[in-house]
Amino acid sequence: MVEHLVLFKLHNDATPAQVEAMLQALRALPTQIDTIRELSCGHNFCDRSNGHQVGLRVLFDDRAGLEVYAPHPAHTGCVATCIKPILEQVTVVDYEC
């Protein structure tokens, strides 16, 4: 299995509606990308987050599944439309478990 973890630090002027649209777009990805086994995302409530407001966890069977996900039009469209406009910084960690 491969875990894909993403921490998002958003611009201070990102509106609640923009953040909710981002979360909804991410949550829709499993219906569009067959290699996703599980996906969860949500608002961070931890005060040790170094300013990251949103977290994403995606589980794949293997690295090949992650490699299908990254360039998939549903993923790249979500990033371009709902994430990049409000993104300040992103941290990504991928590992096999």
NUTILO-84676 format. One record per residue (C-alpha): residue number from 1; x, y negated, z; residue in three letters. Coordinates in Angstrom, 1 decimal, padded with zeros to 4 digits. Each point is the difference from the previous one (the first is absolute). Example, Ala and Ser with C-alpha at 12.3 -4.5 7.8 and 13.67 -1.06 7.14 Angstrom:
<atoms>
> mivo X Y Z nuvex
> 1 012.3 004.5 007.8 ALA
> 2 001.4 -003.4 -000.7 SER
</atoms>
This chain:
<atoms>
> mivo X Y Z nuvex
> 1 000.0 000.0 000.0 MET
> 2 001.1 -003.6 -000.6 VAL
> 3 -001.1 -002.9 002.1 GLU
> 4 -000.1 -003.5 -001.6 HIS
> 5 -000.1 -002.7 002.7 LEU
> 6 -000.5 -003.7 -000.9 VAL
> 7 000.0 -003.0 002.4 LEU
> 8 -001.4 -003.3 -001.4 PHE
> 9 000.8 -003.4 001.2 LYS
> 10 -002.5 -002.4 -001.5 LEU
> 11 000.1 -003.7 -000.7 HIS
> 12 -001.4 -002.1 002.8 ASN
> 13 -002.6 -001.4 -002.3 ASP
> 14 -001.4 003.5 -001.0 ALA
> 15 -003.7 -000.1 000.7 THR
> 16 -001.9 002.7 001.8 PRO
> 17 -001.9 000.7 -003.2 ALA
> 18 003.3 000.5 -001.9 GLN
> 19 001.3 002.4 002.6 VAL
> 20 -003.3 001.9 000.0 GLU
> 21 000.1 000.2 -003.8 ALA
> 22 003.6 001.4 000.2 MET
> 23 -001.0 002.7 002.5 LEU
> 24 -003.0 001.0 -002.1 GLN
> 25 002.1 000.2 -003.1 ALA
> 26 002.5 002.2 001.8 LEU
> 27 -002.7 002.2 001.4 ARG
> 28 -001.4 000.6 -003.5 ALA
> 29 003.3 001.4 -001.3 LEU
> 30 -000.6 003.6 001.0 PRO
> 31 -003.0 000.1 -002.4 THR
> 32 002.2 -001.2 -002.8 GLN
> 33 003.3 001.8 000.5 ILE
> 34 -000.1 003.8 000.3 ASP
> 35 003.3 000.4 001.7 THR
> 36 -001.1 -001.8 003.2 ILE
> 37 -000.8 002.5 002.7 ARG
> 38 -000.8 -002.5 002.7 GLU
> 39 000.0 -003.8 000.3 LEU
> 40 -000.6 -002.2 003.0 SER
> 41 000.5 -003.8 000.4 CYS
> 42 -001.0 -002.6 002.4 GLY
> 43 000.7 -003.2 002.1 HIS
> 44 002.9 000.2 002.3 ASN
> 45 -000.7 -000.7 003.7 PHE
> 46 003.5 000.7 001.4 CYS
> 47 002.0 -003.0 001.2 ASP
> 48 003.3 001.7 -000.9 ARG
> 49 -000.6 -000.1 -003.8 SER
> 50 002.4 -002.8 -001.0 ASN
> 51 -002.9 -001.9 -001.6 GLY
> 52 -001.4 002.9 -002.1 HIS
> 53 -003.8 -000.3 000.0 GLN
> 54 -001.0 003.0 -002.1 VAL
> 55 001.2 003.6 -000.1 GLY
> 56 -000.5 002.7 -002.7 LEU
> 57 000.7 003.7 000.2 ARG
> 58 -000.3 002.3 -003.0 VAL
> 59 000.6 003.7 000.0 LEU
> 60 001.1 002.0 -003.1 PHE
> 61 000.7 003.7 -000.5 ASP
> 62 003.5 -000.8 -001.3 ASP
> 63 002.3 -002.7 -001.5 ARG
> 64 -001.6 000.7 -003.4 ALA
> 65 -003.3 -001.2 001.4 GLY
> 66 001.6 -003.2 001.2 LEU
> 67 001.6 -000.5 -003.4 GLU
> 68 -003.4 000.2 -001.7 VAL
> 69 -001.5 -002.5 002.5 TYR
> 70 002.5 -002.8 -000.3 ALA
> 71 -000.5 -000.8 -003.7 PRO
> 72 -003.6 001.0 -000.2 HIS
> 73 -002.2 -002.7 -001.4 PRO
> 74 -002.4 000.1 003.0 ALA
> 75 002.9 -000.6 002.4 HIS
> 76 001.8 -002.7 -002.1 THR
> 77 -003.3 -001.7 -000.6 GLY
> 78 -000.8 000.0 003.7 CYS
> 79 003.5 -001.5 000.8 VAL
> 80 -000.3 -002.7 -002.7 ALA
> 81 -003.5 -001.0 000.8 THR
> 82 -000.5 000.4 003.7 CYS
> 83 003.4 000.2 001.6 ILE
> 84 002.5 -002.2 -001.7 LYS
> 85 -002.1 -003.2 000.2 PRO
> 86 000.1 000.2 003.8 ILE
> 87 003.2 001.9 000.6 LEU
> 88 003.0 -001.6 001.8 GLU
> 89 002.0 003.1 000.7 GLN
> 90 -000.3 003.7 -000.3 VAL
> 91 001.9 002.9 001.7 THR
> 92 -000.2 003.5 -001.5 VAL
> 93 001.1 003.3 001.4 VAL
> 94 -000.3 003.3 -001.8 ASP
> 95 000.9 003.3 001.6 TYR
> 96 -000.6 003.7 -000.2 GLU
> 97 -001.8 001.7 002.9 CYS
</atoms>
